[in-house]
Amino acid sequence: MLGLIGGGLAADVWRQQEKKSLMAQLQQEQLATAGAERARMDEIQSKLARAEKELTQLRAQVVAERDLRHRYEDLVAKRRK
């Protein structure tokens, strides 16, 4: 009888320790995942900032080329008259 009670208590202690170990492992994995997610977010934001800068430059280039084309068309139209 005492053996069964002692064995039951030992098994309970062992399960609690195993549970604590698994919880600690889960927390470490969550922290690692969160860190990886933050790093990925930073990388994506950096790429987005570069893309926005490039887009702004391309828009300025398009405006400049459009102005140049309009001037050229105006010049050609004046020469035809």
Secondary structure as UniProt FT lines:
FT   HELIX           2..80
//
